[in-house]
């Protein structure tokens, strides 16, 4: 793995973590890494996991569009503290007004 690029490591990590059937899947900015084809595959896989498997998905992102696409609830964290918790639309509004 030492010779792998950061994009290849992200692909490998995402493939592994999304195939083991975890109770909680943490997706931390994974969809912002790599090329369009990889990003599309990741999005499709996350949607598939959310629809078909009994898995809690914790989606960490700075992209409000991605948050709206994948989430129904949002938590805005600032300096390690939760400042807002609620509906994703309200969370995005809170985040963009900071």
C-alpha positions in Angstrom: 0.0 0.0 0.0 3.0 2.3 0.3 3.1 2.8 -3.4 -0.6 3.5 -3.8 -1.8 7.0 -4.5 -4.2 8.7 -2.1 -7.0 8.1 -4.6 -6.2 4.4 -4.8 -6.1 4.1 -1.0 -9.5 5.9 -0.8 -10.9 3.4 -3.3 -9.6 0.5 -1.4 -10.8 1.8 2.0 -14.2 2.6 0.7 -14.5 -0.8 -1.0 -13.5 -2.6 2.1 -15.7 -0.7 4.5 -18.8 -0.8 2.4 -18.6 -4.5 1.8 -18.2 -5.9 5.3 -21.8 -5.1 6.5 -21.0 -2.8 9.4 -23.6 -1.7 12.0 -22.4 1.9 11.4 -20.7 3.1 8.2 -18.8 6.4 8.6 -18.4 8.1 5.3 -15.9 11.0 5.8 -15.6 13.1 2.7 -15.1 9.9 0.7 -17.1 11.1 -2.2 -14.9 14.2 -2.7 -11.9 12.0 -3.5 -11.0 10.5 -6.8 -12.4 10.9 -10.3 -16.0 11.2 -11.4 -16.4 7.5 -12.1 -15.3 6.6 -8.6 -17.5 9.3 -7.0 -20.5 8.1 -9.0 -19.8 4.5 -7.9 -19.5 5.6 -4.2 -22.7 7.5 -4.4 -24.5 4.5 -5.9 -23.1 2.2 -3.2 -24.1 4.5 -0.3 -27.6 4.8 -1.7 -27.8 1.0 -2.0 -26.5 0.5 1.5 -29.1 3.0 2.9 -32.0 1.4 1.0 -31.3 -2.3 1.3 -29.2 -2.9 4.4 -29.8 -2.3 8.1 -26.9 0.1 8.5 -26.6 3.5 10.2 -24.7 5.8 7.9 -22.8 8.7 9.5 -22.0 11.0 6.6 -19.3 13.6 7.3 -19.1 16.4 4.7 -18.7 20.1 4.1 -20.8 19.9 0.9 -24.3 21.0 1.6 -25.5 19.4 -1.7 -24.1 16.0 -0.6 -25.7 16.4 2.9 -29.1 17.2 1.3 -28.7 14.2 -1.1 -27.9 11.6 1.6 -29.2 12.9 4.9 -32.5 13.6 6.7 -31.0 14.8 9.9 -27.9 17.0 10.4 -25.5 18.0 13.1 -23.4 21.1 12.7 -20.1 20.8 14.6 -17.8 23.7 15.3 -14.6 23.5 17.3 -15.5 20.0 18.5 -19.0 20.9 19.8 -22.4 20.2 18.3 -23.9 23.7 17.7 -27.1 22.5 15.9 -29.0 19.3 15.6 -32.1 18.9 13.5 -33.7 18.5 10.1 -31.1 18.5 7.3 -32.7 21.6 5.6 -32.4 23.5 8.9 -28.9 22.2 9.5 -27.8 23.4 6.1 -29.3 26.8 6.7 -27.6 27.0 10.0 -24.2 25.9 8.5 -24.4 28.4 5.6 -25.3 31.3 7.9 -22.2 30.7 10.2 
